[in-house]
């Protein structure tokens, strides 16, 4: 994992990048990221998450986002979410983006604009 620190007027962001073949599969994998990143705001590319994360029935997204809340962090998931098949996932993303703690955004600049 490579972590780049991006300084913004809304705070520093840890942008975590995995190698192309690495994905976050478990809550333990995700927790490692939360504990490794020293900033309150963490950005991760969509492709870094396993497909199970985006299948709400798996419960993985709920587990990950609970950790974000428990550790009082903010998370940006960077990627294209326009072609989602599941209405429940679309609703989940909409609600998350309104909370300000977990953002699903196309690029980091948009994420910075949405931060509280």
C-alpha positions as semicolon CSV with decimal commas, in nm:
position;residue;x (nm);y (nm);z (nm)
1;X;0,000;0,000;0,000
2;X;0,123;0,345;-0,092
3;X;-0,010;0,643;0,107
4;X;0,012;0,996;-0,030
5;X;-0,078;1,286;0,197
6;X;-0,277;1,560;0,023
7;X;-0,308;1,893;0,201
8;X;-0,638;2,076;0,152
9;X;-0,811;2,371;0,318
10;X;-1,044;2,115;0,481
11;X;-0,766;1,903;0,626
12;X;-0,504;1,654;0,518
13;X;-0,616;1,345;0,327
14;X;-0,439;1,009;0,319
15;X;-0,484;0,877;-0,035
16;X;-0,423;0,502;-0,012
17;X;-0,331;0,321;-0,328
18;X;-0,290;-0,054;-0,359
19;X;-0,116;-0,239;-0,635
20;X;-0,348;-0,343;-0,920
21;X;-0,390;-0,700;-0,797
22;X;-0,454;-0,613;-0,432
23;X;-0,804;-0,564;-0,291
24;X;-0,952;-0,503;0,050
25;X;-1,135;-0,828;0,124
26;X;-1,194;-0,832;0,499
27;X;-1,276;-0,601;0,785
28;X;-0,925;-0,669;0,917
29;X;-0,775;-0,545;0,589
30;X;-0,983;-0,229;0,615
31;X;-0,903;-0,178;0,981
32;X;-0,533;-0,193;0,897
33;X;-0,583;0,103;0,663
34;X;-0,771;0,303;0,927
35;X;-0,496;0,246;1,181
36;X;-0,208;0,306;0,939
37;X;-0,340;0,638;0,808
38;X;-0,269;0,916;1,053
39;X;-0,508;1,169;0,896
40;X;-0,879;1,191;0,978
41;X;-0,972;1,174;0,610
42;X;-0,888;0,870;0,399
43;X;-0,937;0,831;0,023
44;X;-0,935;0,490;-0,146
45;X;-1,000;0,396;-0,510
46;X;-1,319;0,202;-0,581
47;X;-1,124;-0,073;-0,757
48;X;-0,942;-0,147;-0,430
49;X;-1,261;-0,285;-0,274
50;X;-1,377;-0,639;-0,340
51;X;-1,706;-0,676;-0,531
52;X;-1,866;-0,804;-0,208
53;X;-1,832;-0,454;-0,064
54;X;-2,075;-0,323;-0,326
55;X;-2,319;-0,611;-0,267
56;X;-2,506;-0,475;0,033
57;X;-2,643;-0,820;0,119
58;X;-2,290;-0,931;0,211
59;X;-2,281;-0,683;0,501
60;X;-1,921;-0,590;0,425
61;X;-1,998;-0,225;0,347
62;X;-2,184;-0,192;0,676
63;X;-1,893;-0,342;0,869
64;X;-1,640;-0,113;0,701
65;X;-1,846;0,200;0,748
66;X;-1,907;0,114;1,113
67;X;-1,529;0,111;1,159
68;X;-1,508;0,455;0,997
69;X;-1,761;0,581;1,248
70;X;-1,599;0,406;1,547
71;X;-1,259;0,556;1,469
72;X;-1,407;0,898;1,390
73;X;-1,260;0,908;1,042
74;X;-1,399;1,023;0,709
75;X;-1,374;0,808;0,400
76;X;-1,380;0,893;0,030
77;X;-1,426;0,613;-0,217
78;X;-1,306;0,740;-0,553
79;X;-1,449;0,599;-0,876
80;X;-1,731;0,589;-1,128
81;X;-2,062;0,497;-0,966
82;X;-2,291;0,600;-1,252
83;X;-2,359;0,252;-1,389
84;X;-2,469;0,082;-1,069
85;X;-2,728;-0,189;-1,113
86;X;-2,873;-0,202;-0,763
87;X;-3,125;0,060;-0,655
88;X;-3,044;-0,018;-0,292
89;X;-2,676;0,057;-0,357
90;X;-2,767;0,383;-0,530
91;X;-2,975;0,480;-0,226
92;X;-2,695;0,376;0,008
93;X;-2,448;0,597;-0,179
94;X;-2,691;0,889;-0,183
95;X;-2,746;0,865;0,194
96;X;-2,375;0,821;0,263
97;X;-2,285;1,128;0,059
98;X;-2,536;1,331;0,259
99;X;-2,382;1,222;0,590
100;X;-2,042;1,370;0,508
101;X;-1,854;1,085;0,678
102;X;-1,842;0,846;0,383
103;X;-1,836;0,988;0,032
104;X;-1,865;0,802;-0,297
105;X;-1,722;1,045;-0,552
106;X;-1,590;1,048;-0,907
107;X;-1,264;1,221;-0,816
108;X;-1,083;1,353;-0,513
109;X;-1,156;1,717;-0,601
110;X;-1,530;1,653;-0,578
111;X;-1,474;1,471;-0,250
112;X;-1,291;1,770;-0,106
113;X;-1,579;1,997;-0,209
114;X;-1,829;1,772;-0,029
115;X;-1,633;1,748;0,297
116;X;-1,783;1,927;0,598
